[in-house]
Amino acid sequence: MTVTVRTDVISGLKRELGAVAADAPSVQGHTAVTFGVPEMDHALSPEGLAAGSLHEFSGATATGLVAALAGRTGGAVLWCARAFDPAPLYPPGLARFGLDMNALVLARARHRTDALWVAEEAMKSGAFTAVILEADFVLSLTHSRRLQLSLEESRTLGLVLSSPGIAAAGAASAARTRWRVTPHRTPAAPGPQACWRLELLRSREGRTRTWEVVWHDTEDRFDLLAPSRHGPARTHHAA
């Protein structure tokens, strides 16, 4: 009985993904999603977060950042959320980060294997400009490679949102970049706006950086709060 129900569910999801793909605009040729901050975009290759690639984010305040980046793709977004979450995702709350609720498809997976299957199928379908996978487990090298391969042909932006305390900063991964997102507040920060410290922990190009940024929800844009700090040379900039 369990197998039959699971087969029906999978068949239904395939039909729905196929229908979305038929109506979705092509994202071929989409090379990168920019932050809109030249200093940040120029430090990444190609000029922002590469489409057709996997990017990993961790930290207690990473959800808003990931929503903002997905919203900047300008198309349909699939968000694969955890089914059992002490702080469940509230989609309308993501609208402040520029994510169009009419373009959002929310899936809830009960098990790790289900979440990985949904994310992989969505990434390879070409139906979405961005696919977000909430992971309450460490993504293995094998799994990250499968997801990366799924993204390459569709040119979709793949975003992995790791639960706080789950991400393993030193774990091997096929992800193009790995980030840590933490709250940031300075006297220069504009009150209720979301402010983050973004640490680029690893990138395929070997660069590391740290930026403090603010998100302006009324304008759907990022601003830099302070000059960037380069990982290897960070002590040279200390005051």
Secondary structure per residue as TSV (DSSP state, phi and psi in degrees):
chain	resnum	aa	ss	phi	psi
A	1	M	-	360.0	-43.9
A	2	T	H	-61.3	-41.4
A	3	V	H	-63.6	-42.3
A	4	T	H	-62.3	-46.0
A	5	V	H	-62.4	-43.5
A	6	R	H	-63.0	-41.1
A	7	T	H	-62.6	-42.8
A	8	D	H	-61.9	-43.1
A	9	V	H	-63.1	-47.0
A	10	I	H	-61.7	-42.9
A	11	S	H	-61.7	-40.9
A	12	G	H	-63.9	-42.5
A	13	L	H	-63.8	-39.5
A	14	K	H	-62.9	-40.6
A	15	R	H	-64.7	-42.0
A	16	E	H	-66.8	-41.7
A	17	L	H	-63.1	-39.0
A	18	G	H	-63.5	-39.5
A	19	A	H	-67.2	-40.6
A	20	V	H	-64.9	-42.0
A	21	A	H	-62.0	-36.6
A	22	A	H	-66.5	-31.9
A	23	D	H	-95.8	-9.8
A	24	A	S	-80.2	144.9
A	25	P	-	-69.9	151.1
A	26	S	-	-68.9	139.0
A	27	V	-	-110.3	12.4
A	28	Q	T	-61.2	140.1
A	29	G	T	88.0	-8.5
A	30	H	-	-73.3	112.3
A	31	T	-	-95.2	-35.6
A	32	A	E	-159.4	155.8
A	33	V	E	-108.9	120.1
A	34	T	-	-91.7	155.9
A	35	F	-	-80.8	-18.5
A	36	G	S	79.7	10.2
A	37	V	-	-116.4	108.2
A	38	P	H	-51.2	-42.1
A	39	E	H	-61.0	-36.6
A	40	M	H	-76.6	-47.0
A	41	D	H	-63.7	-38.5
A	42	H	H	-67.7	-23.9
A	43	A	H	-80.7	-10.9
A	44	L	S	-108.8	163.7
A	45	S	T	-133.7	124.6
A	46	P	T	-96.8	103.8
A	47	E	S	51.5	53.2
A	48	G	S	133.8	-165.9
A	49	L	E	-79.1	120.3
A	50	A	E	-65.5	129.9
A	51	A	T	-73.7	161.7
A	52	G	T	70.4	20.1
A	53	S	E	-140.6	159.3
A	54	L	E	-99.3	137.2
A	55	H	E	-133.6	132.3
A	56	E	E	-107.9	137.8
A	57	F	E	-131.0	138.2
A	58	S	E	-137.2	165.3
A	59	G	S	121.0	150.9
A	60	A	T	-63.8	-22.4
A	61	T	T	-114.5	23.1
A	62	A	H	-75.9	-21.6
A	63	T	H	-59.8	-46.1
A	64	G	H	-63.1	-41.5
A	65	L	H	-62.7	-46.0
A	66	V	H	-61.9	-40.2
A	67	A	H	-62.0	-42.4
A	68	A	H	-63.5	-41.6
A	69	L	H	-67.1	-42.7
A	70	A	H	-63.1	-39.7
A	71	G	H	-63.5	-28.3
A	72	R	T	-75.2	-7.8
A	73	T	T	-76.4	-20.4
A	74	G	-	75.5	16.4
A	75	G	S	-138.3	-163.0
A	76	A	-	-69.7	139.7
A	77	V	E	-125.7	129.6
A	78	L	E	-103.7	127.9
A	79	W	E	-116.3	111.3
A	80	C	E	-93.6	100.7
A	81	A	E	-96.3	161.8
A	82	R	E	-72.5	136.9
A	83	A	S	-70.6	-37.9
A	84	F	S	-115.4	102.6
A	85	D	-	-135.4	126.9
A	86	P	S	-62.8	-22.4
A	87	A	S	-129.1	76.3
A	88	P	-	-60.5	151.0
A	89	L	-	-62.7	134.8
A	90	Y	-	-115.6	94.1
A	91	P	H	-50.6	-44.9
A	92	P	H	-58.5	-28.4
A	93	G	H	-68.3	-18.3
A	94	L	H	-79.6	-14.8
A	95	A	G	-62.4	-29.3
A	96	R	G	-65.6	-16.9
A	97	F	G	-99.5	17.3
A	98	G	T	84.1	11.6
A	99	L	-	-89.3	118.6
A	100	D	-	-72.6	118.2
A	101	M	G	-65.3	-25.8
A	102	N	G	-75.2	-14.8
A	103	A	G	-105.9	4.3
A	104	L	E	-98.8	129.4
A	105	V	E	-112.7	120.0
A	106	L	E	-106.1	124.5
A	107	A	E	-118.4	142.9
A	108	R	E	-121.6	121.5
A	109	A	E	-106.6	133.1
A	110	R	S	-80.0	-28.0
A	111	H	S	-131.0	158.2
A	112	R	H	-57.0	-43.5
A	113	T	H	-64.5	-36.4
A	114	D	H	-66.1	-44.1
A	115	A	H	-62.1	-43.2
A	116	L	H	-66.4	-38.6
A	117	W	H	-65.5	-47.1
A	118	V	H	-59.5	-46.9
A	119	A	H	-61.9	-44.8
A	120	E	H	-63.6	-45.0
A	121	E	H	-64.5	-40.4
A	122	A	H	-66.8	-39.2
A	123	M	H	-66.1	-37.8
A	124	K	H	-84.5	-13.9
A	125	S	H	-70.7	-28.4
A	126	G	S	76.9	6.6
A	127	A	-	-81.5	-16.2
A	128	F	-	-126.2	145.7
A	129	T	S	-83.0	-20.6
A	130	A	E	-147.8	142.5
A	131	V	E	-128.4	127.7
A	132	I	E	-112.7	129.1
A	133	L	E	-114.8	115.2
A	134	E	E	-81.7	123.1
A	135	A	E	-119.7	115.7
A	136	D	S	-98.4	33.3
A	137	F	S	-150.2	158.1
A	138	V	-	-75.2	124.4
A	139	L	-	-74.1	119.8
A	140	S	-	-72.0	163.1
A	141	L	H	-60.3	-40.9
A	142	T	H	-62.4	-46.1
A	143	H	H	-65.7	-41.3
A	144	S	H	-65.6	-33.9
A	145	R	H	-66.5	-40.7
A	146	R	H	-62.7	-42.7
A	147	L	H	-66.1	-41.6
A	148	Q	H	-61.7	-43.0
A	149	L	H	-63.2	-36.0
A	150	S	H	-65.9	-31.1
A	151	L	H	-80.3	-28.9
A	152	E	H	-63.0	-40.9
A	153	E	H	-76.8	-37.4
A	154	S	H	-81.2	-18.0
A	155	R	T	63.3	26.6
A	156	T	-	-79.1	151.1
A	157	L	E	-86.6	121.4
A	158	G	E	-105.2	124.1
A	159	L	E	-124.2	122.7
A	160	V	E	-104.1	124.0
A	161	L	E	-108.8	103.0
A	162	S	E	-85.2	141.5
A	163	S	-	-64.0	145.8
A	164	P	T	-54.3	131.4
A	165	G	T	87.0	-7.2
A	166	I	T	-94.8	-41.2
A	167	A	-	-58.8	136.6
A	168	A	-	-108.1	103.0
A	169	A	T	-58.1	-30.3
A	170	G	T	-97.0	0.5
A	171	A	S	-69.1	143.2
A	172	A	-	-67.4	141.0
A	173	S	-	-155.9	151.4
A	174	A	-	-87.7	1.8
A	175	A	-	-62.7	143.3
A	176	R	S	-73.0	-37.8
A	177	T	E	-136.9	156.3
A	178	R	E	-134.3	131.6
A	179	W	E	-127.4	151.5
A	180	R	E	-121.2	132.6
A	181	V	E	-121.0	122.3
A	182	T	E	-132.0	157.4
A	183	P	E	-64.6	150.2
A	184	H	-	-141.9	135.8
A	185	R	-	-143.0	128.7
A	186	T	-	-134.6	164.9
A	187	P	T	-58.7	-23.4
A	188	A	T	-82.6	-12.2
A	189	A	S	-71.7	136.3
A	190	P	-	-80.3	76.0
A	191	G	T	53.5	-115.0
A	192	P	T	-78.1	-3.1
A	193	Q	S	-66.4	156.3
A	194	A	E	-77.5	125.6
A	195	C	E	-122.6	133.1
A	196	W	E	-131.3	149.1
A	197	R	E	-99.6	116.2
A	198	L	E	-105.7	118.6
A	199	E	E	-109.9	115.1
A	200	L	E	-81.8	98.5
A	201	L	E	-76.6	-31.9
A	202	R	E	-158.4	143.9
A	203	S	E	-143.8	157.7
A	204	R	T	-62.9	-26.7
A	205	E	T	-83.9	-2.3
A	206	G	-	85.8	4.2
A	207	R	-	-87.5	149.6
A	208	T	-	-130.1	147.4
A	209	R	E	-150.2	163.1
A	210	T	E	-136.4	131.2
A	211	W	E	-131.0	149.9
A	212	E	E	-109.3	123.5
A	213	V	E	-130.9	159.6
A	214	V	E	-124.5	142.6
A	215	W	E	-104.7	123.3
A	216	H	E	-93.9	102.5
A	217	D	T	-69.3	-26.4
A	218	T	T	-75.3	-17.5
A	219	E	T	-119.6	-2.5
A	220	D	T	51.8	55.1
A	221	R	E	-150.0	158.5
A	222	F	E	-97.1	152.5
A	223	D	E	-135.1	148.3
A	224	L	E	-85.8	131.8
A	225	L	E	-91.0	-28.6
A	226	A	E	-150.7	159.9
A	227	P	E	-59.4	148.9
A	228	S	E	-69.9	156.9
A	229	R	E	-121.4	126.5
A	230	H	E	-83.8	136.2
A	231	G	S	-51.2	-63.2
A	232	P	T	-64.7	-27.5
A	233	A	T	-107.3	18.5
A	234	R	G	-58.4	-39.5
A	235	T	G	-66.1	-23.8
A	236	H	G	-68.7	-20.5
A	237	H	G	-100.8	0.4
A	238	A	-	-69.2	139.8
A	239	A	-	-97.4	360.0
